[in-house]
Amino acid sequence: MPQFIDAEDKILGPVTARQFIIMLVAFLTVAVLYKLVPFIWFLLLGVPIIIVGGVVAFVRINGQPFHYFILNLTQTFRKPQLRVWDKSLTTAEIKDLMKDVTPPPPPPPARKAPVSASKLAELSLVVNTGGVYKPE
């Protein structure tokens, strides 16, 4: 039986392939910034990119990678599961509306036909014989 199927494979010490790729992308982005922008902009943009890359690569929330947490968070904000009822009518207004409505009459009580003595005796015979006796 396979165990630890949710554990990712390690490629460099404790670093997994996913973490390595995320950090590689962050470092390559910073390297491109170093070549394209002045040094002060490189520092202002590069440090947050490295920090965000480290957080996405290494931080786990509730045992899930950080990018799953961000995806769940955005999904929750876009479509919340909690439904809130916006009651716009007051209780007095509802009572005024209900005055005009006549309630339907209650349904008649259900009546079962009484069991006759011969039917009752036949049923007890079926139960006593354990179902061997079959009534007609």
C-alpha positions in Angstrom: 0.0 0.0 0.0 1.6 3.3 -1.0 2.2 5.8 1.8 2.9 9.5 1.8 1.4 10.0 -1.6 0.9 13.7 -0.9 4.6 14.3 -0.1 6.4 16.0 -2.9 9.8 14.6 -4.2 12.9 16.4 -2.9 15.5 17.4 -5.5 18.0 19.5 -3.6 18.1 18.7 0.1 14.8 19.7 1.6 13.7 21.7 -1.5 11.0 20.2 -3.7 10.8 20.6 -7.5 7.9 23.1 -7.1 9.8 25.2 -4.6 12.9 25.2 -6.8 10.9 26.3 -9.9 9.2 29.1 -8.0 12.5 30.4 -6.7 14.1 30.0 -10.1 11.4 32.2 -11.7 11.8 34.8 -8.9 15.6 35.0 -9.3 15.4 35.1 -13.1 12.9 38.0 -12.9 15.2 39.8 -10.5 18.1 39.2 -12.9 16.1 40.7 -15.8 15.3 43.7 -13.6 19.0 44.1 -12.8 19.8 44.4 -16.5 16.9 46.6 -17.5 16.2 49.1 -14.7 18.4 51.5 -12.7 19.9 50.1 -9.4 17.4 51.9 -7.1 14.4 50.5 -9.1 16.1 47.1 -9.0 16.3 47.3 -5.2 12.7 48.6 -4.9 11.2 45.9 -7.2 13.7 43.0 -6.7 13.4 42.7 -2.9 9.6 42.3 -2.9 9.8 39.8 -5.8 12.2 37.7 -3.8 10.1 37.9 -0.7 6.9 37.0 -2.5 8.7 34.1 -4.3 9.9 32.8 -1.0 6.5 33.0 0.6 4.8 31.3 -2.3 7.5 28.6 -2.4 8.0 27.8 1.3 5.0 29.0 3.4 2.2 26.4 4.1 -1.1 27.3 5.6 -3.2 24.5 7.1 -0.9 22.0 5.4 -1.5 23.4 1.9 0.9 25.4 -0.2 0.5 29.1 -0.1 -0.7 29.4 -3.7 -3.6 27.1 -2.9 -4.5 29.3 0.0 -4.5 32.4 -2.2 -6.7 30.6 -4.8 -9.2 29.6 -2.1 -9.2 33.1 -0.7 -9.9 34.7 -4.0 -12.6 32.2 -4.8 -14.2 32.9 -1.4 -14.2 36.6 -2.0 -15.6 36.3 -5.5 -18.4 33.9 -4.5 -19.1 33.6 -0.8 -21.0 30.6 0.5 -22.9 32.5 3.2 -26.3 33.6 2.0 -27.7 36.6 3.9 -31.4 37.4 3.8 -32.1 41.1 3.3 -35.5 41.5 5.1 -37.1 44.6 3.6 -40.6 44.3 5.0 -41.4 44.9 8.6 -43.5 42.5 10.7 -46.5 45.0 10.6 -46.4 45.1 6.8 -46.3 41.3 6.6 -49.3 41.1 9.0 -51.2 43.6 6.8 -50.5 41.5 3.7 -51.6 38.3 5.5 -55.0 39.8 6.3 -56.2 39.5 2.7 -55.0 35.9 2.4 -57.4 33.2 3.5 -55.7 30.0 4.6 -56.7 26.8 2.8 -58.9 24.4 4.7 -57.0 21.6 6.5 -57.0 18.3 4.7 -59.4 15.6 6.1 -57.8 13.1 8.4 -56.7 9.9 6.8 -58.8 6.9 7.7 -57.7 3.4 7.5 -60.0 0.5 7.2 -60.2 -1.5 10.4 -58.5 -4.9 10.4 -61.1 -7.7 10.6 -60.7 -10.5 13.1 -60.2 -13.1 10.4 -57.4 -11.0 8.8 -55.8 -10.5 12.3 -55.9 -14.2 13.0 -54.4 -14.9 9.6 -51.5 -12.5 10.2 -50.8 -13.9 13.6 -50.6 -17.4 12.0 -48.1 -16.1 9.5 -46.0 -14.6 12.2 -46.2 -17.7 14.5 -45.2 -20.1 11.7 -42.2 -17.9 10.7 -43.6 -17.3 7.2 -44.2 -20.9 6.4 -47.9 -20.5 6.2 -48.9 -18.5 3.1 -52.4 -16.9 3.1 -54.4 -17.0 -0.1 
